[in-house]
Amino acid sequence: MPDHLTKEQIHRNMSAIRAKNTKPELLVRKFLFNRGFRYRINHPRLPGHPDLVLRKYRTVIFVNGCFWHGHENCKYFHLPKTNIDFWSNKIERNKERDKKEQCQLAAMGWHCITVWECQLKPKVREQTLESLAYTLNHIFLEDRKLRTYEQPNTTDSLMAAEPEAVYERKSQE
């Protein structure tokens, strides 16, 4: 956000930023839908109202803006030069809330995926979205994989009957 704007201009710009149906979120939704993934958006009963909920995959997806969620080591995240205390506290609270909500979801048995805004820029968008589809398919297969049990190293571990009987021939006298 340029620091040469007046307070009113900054307020107008910041209040115009949406929380739902953002461009990055719409990109992810369109890609997943075209690939056959079905989802619900902003599920009200789950902690954090995840952007996308894929029940079949037991997975939630958060599409986070780099600025609002404090994406570390990202060129799109930098604190404004004015009102530094306010912004740093706000972003830190957002990060703590995100972490808490993801822990709650994990405790409920949900897989959590975060897609960052910078990962949806044109240069890396295709790779990010393909990776997301791969991850969802992997989760699906792992959750439904047959559990195989290793057998102990004994030879008669699962034998239902007695070991092979040895019959002796009685001598006729």
C-alpha positions as CSV (number, residue, x, y, z in Angstrom):
1,M,0.0,0.0,0.0
2,P,1.7,3.3,-1.0
3,D,2.4,5.5,1.9
4,H,1.6,8.8,0.1
5,L,-2.1,8.3,0.3
6,T,-4.3,10.1,2.7
7,K,-6.0,8.4,5.6
8,E,-9.4,8.5,3.8
9,Q,-7.9,6.9,0.7
10,I,-6.2,4.2,2.7
11,H,-9.4,3.5,4.6
12,R,-11.4,3.3,1.3
13,N,-8.8,0.9,-0.2
14,M,-8.6,-1.4,2.8
15,S,-12.4,-1.6,3.3
16,A,-12.8,-2.6,-0.3
17,I,-10.7,-5.8,0.2
18,R,-13.1,-8.8,0.4
19,A,-12.8,-11.8,2.8
20,K,-14.8,-14.2,0.5
21,N,-14.7,-14.9,-3.2
22,T,-11.3,-13.3,-3.7
23,K,-9.5,-13.8,-7.1
24,P,-7.0,-16.3,-5.7
25,E,-9.9,-18.3,-4.1
26,L,-11.9,-18.2,-7.4
27,L,-8.8,-19.5,-9.3
28,V,-8.5,-22.5,-6.9
29,R,-12.3,-23.2,-7.0
30,K,-12.5,-23.1,-10.8
31,F,-9.5,-25.4,-11.1
32,L,-10.8,-28.0,-8.6
33,F,-14.3,-28.0,-10.1
34,N,-13.0,-28.5,-13.6
35,R,-10.9,-31.5,-12.3
36,G,-14.0,-33.1,-10.8
37,F,-13.4,-32.2,-7.1
38,R,-16.6,-31.1,-5.4
39,Y,-16.6,-28.9,-2.3
40,R,-18.5,-26.5,-0.1
41,I,-17.4,-23.0,0.5
42,N,-17.0,-21.3,3.9
43,H,-18.5,-24.1,5.9
44,P,-20.1,-22.4,9.0
45,R,-19.8,-25.3,11.4
46,L,-16.0,-25.8,11.1
47,P,-13.5,-23.7,12.9
48,G,-12.3,-20.8,10.8
49,H,-14.9,-21.2,8.1
50,P,-12.4,-22.8,5.7
51,D,-12.5,-21.4,2.1
52,L,-13.1,-24.8,0.7
53,V,-14.3,-28.0,2.4
54,L,-13.9,-31.3,0.5
55,R,-15.7,-33.8,2.7
56,K,-14.9,-36.8,0.5
57,Y,-11.2,-36.1,1.0
58,R,-11.7,-35.0,4.7
59,T,-9.7,-31.9,3.7
60,V,-10.1,-28.2,4.1
61,I,-8.3,-25.6,2.0
62,F,-7.5,-22.1,3.1
63,V,-6.5,-19.6,0.4
64,N,-4.6,-17.0,2.3
65,G,-3.5,-13.5,1.2
66,C,0.2,-13.0,1.9
67,F,-0.3,-9.6,3.6
68,W,-3.2,-10.5,5.8
69,H,-1.8,-13.8,7.0
70,G,1.8,-12.7,7.3
71,H,3.4,-15.0,4.8
72,E,7.1,-15.1,5.9
73,N,9.8,-14.6,3.4
74,C,7.4,-13.5,0.7
75,K,7.9,-10.4,-1.5
76,Y,4.2,-9.6,-1.2
77,F,4.3,-9.3,2.5
78,H,5.7,-6.2,4.1
79,L,4.4,-4.1,6.9
80,P,3.2,-0.6,6.1
81,K,5.5,2.2,7.2
82,T,2.7,4.0,9.1
83,N,0.9,2.7,12.1
84,I,3.4,-0.2,12.5
85,D,2.2,-1.4,15.9
86,F,-1.4,-1.7,14.8
87,W,-0.5,-3.7,11.7
88,S,2.1,-6.0,13.3
89,N,-0.3,-6.8,16.1
90,K,-3.2,-7.4,13.7
91,I,-1.1,-9.7,11.5
92,E,0.3,-11.6,14.5
93,R,-3.2,-12.2,15.8
94,N,-4.3,-13.5,12.4
95,K,-1.3,-15.9,12.3
96,E,-2.1,-17.2,15.9
97,R,-5.8,-17.6,15.0
98,D,-4.9,-19.5,11.8
99,K,-2.7,-21.8,13.8
100,K,-5.3,-22.4,16.5
101,E,-8.0,-23.2,13.9
102,Q,-5.8,-25.6,12.0
103,C,-5.0,-27.4,15.2
104,Q,-8.7,-27.7,16.0
105,L,-9.5,-29.0,12.5
106,A,-6.6,-31.5,12.7
107,A,-7.9,-32.7,16.1
108,M,-11.3,-33.3,14.4
109,G,-9.6,-35.5,11.8
110,W,-9.4,-33.0,8.9
111,H,-6.4,-32.5,6.6
112,C,-5.5,-28.8,6.3
113,I,-4.0,-27.3,3.2
114,T,-2.9,-23.7,2.9
115,V,-2.5,-22.1,-0.6
116,W,-0.8,-18.7,-0.5
117,E,-1.7,-15.9,-2.8
118,C,1.9,-15.7,-4.2
119,Q,1.7,-19.4,-5.2
120,L,-1.1,-18.4,-7.6
121,K,0.8,-15.8,-9.5
122,P,0.9,-16.7,-13.3
123,K,4.5,-18.0,-13.2
124,V,3.9,-20.8,-10.6
125,R,0.1,-21.1,-10.8
126,E,-0.1,-24.3,-12.9
127,Q,2.5,-26.0,-10.7
128,T,0.7,-25.1,-7.5
129,L,-2.7,-26.2,-8.7
130,E,-1.4,-29.5,-10.1
131,S,0.4,-30.1,-6.8
132,L,-2.9,-29.4,-5.0
133,A,-4.7,-32.0,-7.1
134,Y,-2.0,-34.5,-6.5
135,T,-2.1,-33.9,-2.8
136,L,-5.8,-34.4,-2.6
137,N,-5.7,-37.6,-4.6
138,H,-2.8,-38.9,-2.4
139,I,-4.9,-38.1,0.8
140,F,-7.9,-39.9,-0.7
141,L,-5.9,-43.0,-1.5
142,E,-4.0,-43.0,1.8
143,D,-7.2,-42.7,3.9
144,R,-8.8,-45.6,2.0
145,K,-5.7,-47.9,1.8
146,L,-6.2,-51.3,3.2
147,R,-4.3,-51.7,6.4
148,T,-1.9,-54.7,6.2
149,Y,-0.7,-56.3,9.3
150,E,2.8,-57.6,9.6
151,Q,3.0,-61.2,10.7
152,P,5.4,-62.2,13.4
153,N,8.4,-64.2,12.4
154,T,7.0,-67.4,13.7
155,T,6.0,-70.0,11.2
156,D,2.8,-71.1,12.9
157,S,1.5,-67.7,13.8
158,L,-1.8,-67.8,12.0
159,M,-2.4,-71.6,12.0
160,A,-5.9,-72.5,12.9
161,A,-5.2,-76.2,13.4
162,E,-2.6,-78.3,15.2
163,P,0.7,-78.7,13.6
164,E,1.0,-81.6,11.3
165,A,0.5,-84.8,13.3
166,V,3.0,-87.7,13.1
167,Y,1.3,-91.1,13.0
168,E,3.1,-94.1,14.1
169,R,2.3,-97.5,12.9
170,K,1.6,-100.0,15.7
171,S,3.4,-103.3,15.2
172,Q,1.1,-106.3,15.0
173,E,1.9,-108.9,17.5
